[in-house]
Amino acid sequence: MMAAVAWTGGKDCAMALYEAKAKGYDVKLLVTFAPENPSFRAHPLALMEAQAAALGMQHVILTIRPPNYNESYEDALKVLMEKYQIECLVTGDIDYVGTSTTNYMNERCAAVGMEIWCPLWQRPRESLIELIIQRKFYVVFSCVKDEKFTDASAWLGKAISKEILEALKMLHAQNGADMCGENGEYHTMVLGGPYFQHQVEIPPFTIESKDGLSCMKFTL
């Protein structure tokens, strides 16, 4: 089945790509759903394009326009189906967002008749971090929530490792922080690992702290 992986540049989409290839999906491209003139704090588009190049994969950016987001996402999915012959969207979704009891992209895909597969869905958080380490992904923290992380800026650029896993377990015990960052506790970017033809270098950055977040600010 021809598939596209919803790509944000972080650990979850990289793991979803790994799972899709392992399951035998014919992954044709990476797709990023973005607003017009996007400015992502944790994952600039230039970085995503560098990741796609390192993976040797096509990266497609589809614009989502307000105010009718449902229709805009569905139109974007139709582009994937009609222009790129994509049959299945693979996402790195792990759980419901906030108080929601539905998966937004599941609903959008159902509306246009596209298959969707979420290989990480509701898997134990600790085991997902362990798989990142076992599979030798090179993943670094790009944005963290000050409220949950002591000395938040010190986490930026750190790679997920066994030591970091222990630190995340401690934070979870202390303040309930989701170990995979599912409540916005942190964001990551993947710089190397399975299927990467070469490692992506961290671009020069400064640290920007505002709105309760400390993030890498890239000079791209």
C-alpha positions in Angstrom: 0.0 0.0 0.0 1.4 3.4 -1.0 1.7 5.6 2.1 2.8 9.1 3.2 4.1 9.8 6.7 2.8 12.9 8.4 6.1 14.7 9.2 6.9 17.2 11.9 10.6 16.5 12.3 10.3 15.0 15.8 10.8 11.6 17.4 7.2 10.3 16.9 7.0 10.8 13.1 10.5 9.2 12.8 9.3 6.2 14.7 6.2 6.0 12.6 8.3 6.0 9.5 10.4 3.1 10.9 7.3 1.1 11.8 5.7 1.7 8.4 8.7 0.5 6.5 9.1 -2.5 8.9 5.4 -3.4 8.2 6.0 -3.3 4.4 4.3 -0.1 3.5 5.5 1.6 0.3 6.3 5.0 1.9 6.4 7.4 -1.0 6.8 10.7 0.7 6.8 12.8 3.9 4.0 15.3 4.2 3.8 18.4 6.4 0.5 20.1 6.9 1.4 23.8 7.5 -0.3 27.2 7.7 0.6 29.9 5.1 3.9 31.5 5.9 4.7 28.9 8.6 7.0 29.7 11.5 7.4 26.6 13.6 9.4 27.4 16.8 10.6 23.8 17.4 10.8 22.5 13.8 11.5 25.0 11.1 10.7 23.9 7.6 14.3 24.2 6.5 15.2 21.6 9.1 12.5 19.3 7.9 13.7 19.6 4.3 17.2 18.7 5.5 15.8 15.6 7.2 14.0 14.6 4.1 17.2 15.0 2.1 19.1 12.9 4.6 16.4 10.2 4.3 16.5 10.5 0.5 12.7 11.1 0.5 10.4 13.6 -1.1 8.9 16.2 1.3 5.6 17.7 0.4 4.2 20.7 2.2 0.4 21.1 2.0 -1.1 24.4 3.2 -3.9 24.5 5.7 -6.0 27.6 5.6 -8.5 29.0 8.1 -11.3 29.3 9.0 -12.7 25.9 7.9 -9.8 23.6 9.1 -11.8 20.4 8.6 -12.4 21.2 4.9 -8.8 22.4 4.4 -7.3 19.2 5.8 -9.6 17.1 3.8 -8.7 19.0 0.6 -5.0 18.4 1.4 -5.6 14.7 1.9 -7.4 14.6 -1.5 -4.3 16.1 -3.0 -2.3 13.3 -1.6 -4.7 10.8 -3.0 -5.2 12.3 -6.4 -1.8 13.8 -7.2 0.5 11.4 -5.4 -1.7 8.2 -5.4 -1.3 7.9 -1.6 -3.6 5.3 -0.1 -2.7 5.5 3.6 -1.5 8.3 5.9 0.9 7.1 8.7 1.1 9.3 11.7 3.1 9.4 14.9 0.1 10.1 17.1 0.4 8.5 20.5 -2.8 9.5 22.3 -5.8 11.9 22.4 -5.0 15.6 22.6 -6.1 17.2 25.8 -9.7 16.2 26.8 -10.6 15.0 23.3 -11.9 11.5 22.9 -11.4 11.4 19.1 -8.4 11.4 16.8 -8.6 14.4 14.5 -6.7 13.0 11.6 -8.7 9.7 11.8 -11.8 11.7 11.3 -10.4 13.7 8.4 -9.1 10.6 6.6 -12.4 8.8 7.1 -14.2 11.8 5.5 -12.3 11.4 2.3 -11.9 7.6 2.2 -8.2 7.4 3.0 -6.7 4.7 5.2 -4.8 5.8 8.3 -2.4 3.9 10.5 -1.1 5.1 13.9 1.6 2.6 14.9 2.5 4.3 18.2 -1.1 4.7 19.4 -1.5 4.3 23.2 1.7 2.2 23.5 3.4 2.5 26.9 5.4 5.7 27.0 8.5 4.3 28.6 8.7 1.5 26.0 8.6 4.1 23.2 11.5 6.0 24.6 13.4 2.7 25.1 12.8 1.8 21.4 14.2 5.2 20.3 17.4 4.3 22.2 17.5 0.6 21.0 17.0 1.6 17.4 19.8 4.2 17.7 17.8 7.2 16.7 19.7 10.5 17.3 16.9 12.7 18.7 17.5 16.0 20.6 15.2 18.2 22.6 14.3 21.4 20.7 11.7 22.9 23.0 10.7 22.3 26.6 8.0 23.7 28.9 9.6 25.7 31.8 6.9 24.6 34.2 7.9 21.0 33.9 11.7 21.1 33.5 14.1 22.5 36.1 16.7 24.6 34.2 14.7 24.1 31.0 17.3 25.6 28.7 19.9 23.0 29.7 17.8 20.3 28.1 18.0 21.9 24.7 20.2 20.0 22.3 20.5 17.0 24.6 20.0 13.7 22.9 17.6 11.0 24.2 19.7 8.4 26.0 19.4 5.9 28.9 20.3 8.8 31.2 17.7 11.0 29.8 15.1 8.2 30.1 15.8 8.0 33.8 15.5 11.8 34.1 12.1 11.6 32.3 10.9 8.9 34.6 11.9 11.0 37.6 10.0 14.1 36.2 7.0 11.9 35.6 7.1 10.8 39.2 7.6 14.3 40.5 5.2 16.4 38.5 3.2 14.1 36.2 5.1 15.1 33.0 4.2 12.8 30.1 7.4 10.9 29.3 6.7 11.3 25.5 5.7 15.0 25.8 2.1 14.3 24.8 0.8 17.3 26.8 3.3 19.7 25.3 6.0 19.2 27.9 8.6 19.0 25.2 9.3 18.7 21.5 12.2 17.0 19.7 13.9 16.8 16.4 15.5 13.7 14.8 18.9 14.2 13.3 19.9 10.6 12.5 19.0 7.0 12.8 17.5 4.1 10.7 17.1 5.0 7.1 19.1 8.2 7.4 21.9 8.3 4.7 23.8 10.8 6.8 23.4 12.8 10.0 21.7 16.2 10.0 23.8 18.8 11.8 22.2 21.0 14.4 22.0 24.5 12.8 23.4 27.4 14.8 20.9 28.5 17.5 20.2 30.7 20.4 17.8 30.1 23.2 14.4 31.8 23.2 12.4 31.8 26.3 8.8 33.1 26.2 5.2 32.0 26.7 6.5 29.5 29.3 8.7 27.7 26.8 12.4 27.5 26.2 13.2 26.7 22.6 16.1 26.6 20.2 15.9 29.6 17.8 17.7 28.6 14.6 19.5 31.1 12.5 18.4 29.5 9.2 
